[in-house]
Amino acid sequence: MALLAIDGNAKTVKGQKFGYLTGIMYLAPADNSEKINVCPMAEIAGCKKACLYSAGRGKFTNVQAGRLRKTLYFAEDYEGFMNELASDINRLINRAKKNDVIPLVRLNGTSDIIWERKEFTLNESIAKRIKRPAGHYSNLMELFPEVTFYDYTKIAGRFNDKLPKNYDLTFSYSGVESYQKQVEFALRKGARIAVVFRDDNYPVEFMGMKVINGDMHDIRPTEPQGVIVGLYAKGDAKKDSTGFVVDTATAVLV
C-alpha cells in the first residue's frame, strides 16, 4: 500500500504554485486503531474530538479504513513499514525532480509521532531500489538529508537541539487548561505556533505574536519561527468547545 499521499491535500496542492511537491502520511489518530496511540497529547490538549481526521476526504469510511490499515501496519510490522515508507519518500523525490520542484515530507498528517527518535534498519532490497546504503539509521531524516521534513506537534519538548536540521516543527496550540505548560514551553522556545480559529477572520495578534494566514498553503518551513499561524476550523472542529478552537471575536483580547 502507498503510505505517503502526494499532494492529496487541497492546501498542499497550492504549494505547487510556489515550487513545492508535498507528500503527507495520514494515520488513524490518537487511539482510534485500538492498537497504538499515535497522538500522546490528544486527551490533555482536548483535540481528540476536534481532530482534522474528519475534515475533507477524511470523513469517508473508505479513507478512514485505509488510514487504519496503515496504523496497524506501523504497530505490527515496524521495520517493514519504515522500509516501505522510505521507498515512498524516494518516489516523491523522483517525481519532484521530474517536475523540477522541491520535495517536502510531512509524516504526521493526522498523528503526532516523534519521528526523530524512530530508528530503523534499511534492508538490502529497498536500499538497492532507492540507491541508498543499507543499514541502521537514527531516523528518516538521516536517510534523506537533502529533503526537508516538517510537521505540526503538540509535544513542546520536541523543540530542542537534538531535532534534525532538516526537520521543521510547528507547535499546535490549545487553550485547554491542562495543556498550558506545553504552550508556555513552546512560547519560551520561540516556536512557530499554529492556532485554530473559529473562522478565517484572523486577529492581527494573538498571545503578543503576529498572526499570519496559514490556510494560503502548507509550506510551513518557509515561514519564520515566533509567529502565529492562523488556521480556521474544519470538520468536527467547527463544533469544538474544549478550548482547542479559539473564538475569533475574543482572540484580539488575548
C-alpha positions, -999 to 999 in steps of 0.1 A, spaced: 0 0 0 11 36 -6 19 52 28 26 87 15 -1 106 -3 15 130 -28 -4 163 -29 -36 146 -19 -45 176 3 -61 207 -12 -38 230 8 -6 212 -2 -16 213 -38 -14 251 -35 23 247 -27 29 236 -63 24 273 -73 54 281 -51 76 252 -65 70 225 -39 56 190 -40 44 176 -7 40 140 5 18 135 36 11 104 56 -23 100 73 -28 75 101 -57 68 123 -52 94 150 -49 91 188 -60 56 199 -86 51 171 -67 20 160 -71 4 195 -36 -9 190 -14 21 194 -18 58 204 -1 79 178 -12 112 194 0 111 231 -12 146 239 -47 142 224 -65 140 257 -45 167 275 -49 191 246 -86 184 241 -82 180 204 -93 144 201 -129 152 191 -120 182 170 -93 163 151 -89 171 114 -94 133 109 -130 143 100 -121 171 76 -121 168 38 -118 133 24 -112 120 60 -149 119 66 -153 90 41 -154 55 56 -130 40 29 -104 67 36 -106 61 74 -103 23 68 -71 29 47 -56 51 75 -64 24 100 -46 -3 79 -15 19 77 -16 24 115 -19 -13 122 10 -19 97 31 6 117 22 -11 150 26 -47 139 55 -47 114 75 -16 122 106 -25 101 85 -34 71 66 -2 75 97 20 78 113 4 47 81 9 26 79 45 38 115 51 27 106 37 -7 76 61 -9 97 91 1 122 81 -27 92 80 -51 83 116 -41 119 128 -46 120 113 -81 86 128 -90 98 162 -77 130 160 -98 109 151 -129 87 182 -123 116 205 -113 101 212 -79 112 208 -43 100 178 -23 86 182 12 76 154 35 50 156 63 49 124 83 23 134 108 -8 143 87 -31 130 114 -7 118 141 20 131 164 47 105 164 82 116 175 98 106 142 133 120 151 135 91 176 123 64 152 154 43 144 152 15 118 173 -7 95 171 -1 58 171 -36 42 192 -46 12 162 -49 -11 149 -14 -5 184 0 -3 191 -13 -38 158 1 -51 163 36 -38 201 36 -42 209 44 -6 233 25 17 216 -4 36 220 -5 74 209 13 106 196 49 106 187 71 135 156 83 116 143 90 82 158 125 82 193 109 83 185 86 54 173 116 33 194 146 45 187 165 13 149 165 19 130 189 43 106 171 66 80 191 86 52 185 110 28 201 135 32 188 170 16 192 204 47 178 222 66 210 231 96 191 243 105 182 207 117 218 203 153 211 213 188 210 199 185 173 191 159 179 164 174 171 129 184 202 109 161 191 81 131 186 103 109 217 108 82 217 135 52 240 142 37 238 177 -1 233 178 -19 254 203 -49 246 225 -65 267 252 -73 237 274 -61 244 310 -43 211 314 -22 218 283 -9 253 292 25 240 304 31 228 269 21 262 255 43 281 279 73 259 270 67 265 233 65 302 238 98 302 257 114 283 228 101 310 204 83 283 184 61 290 154 26 282 168 -5 271 148 -38 283 162 -72 271 150 -97 299 150 -134 296 147 -134 314 113 -110 329 89 -114 365 102 -80 362 120 -68 388 146 -37 408 139 -20 394 170 -25 365 195 -5 360 227 15 390 217 26 374 184 19 384 148 -8 362 131 -2 350 95 -27 333 73 -18 296 74 -45 285 50 -29 300 19 -6 270 17 10 244 40 46 252 33 54 259 70 92 255 67 94 287 46 79 308 74 97 322 104 95 309 139 80 331 165 47 338 147 11 325 150 -1 305 120 -38 311 118 -60 282 106 -98 282 106 -118 253 120 -128 225 97 -148 193 100 -158 184 136 -135 212 149 -162 238 139 -183 225 169 -154 223 194 -160 239 228 -130 225 247 -107 254 241 -88 238 213 -105 261 188 -102 298 196 -132 321 191 -120 348 168 -141 375 184 -123 371 217 -89 364 204 -80 401 200 -83 404 238 -57 377 245 
